[in-house]
Amino acid sequence: MGLYYGLPVSVEPMKALTALIIAGTLTLNEFLVAGLLASVAFLLIGQLRVLTAV
């Protein structure tokens, strides 16, 4: 989304993960791994300055 519109990515993926865990479609381990991967992706995006602030 950020690359398409030229805007930074918000924290919406974390909200989506939370909704999935509340709905019971993810196990705790799946949730933890998904959160860890999303966090690493956000850190890499920030460190590599792939997206810029508006």
Buried (B, 14 or more C-beta within 10 A) or exposed (E): EBEEEEEBBEEEBBEEBEEBBEEEEBEEEEBEEBBEEBEEEBEEBEEEEEBEEE
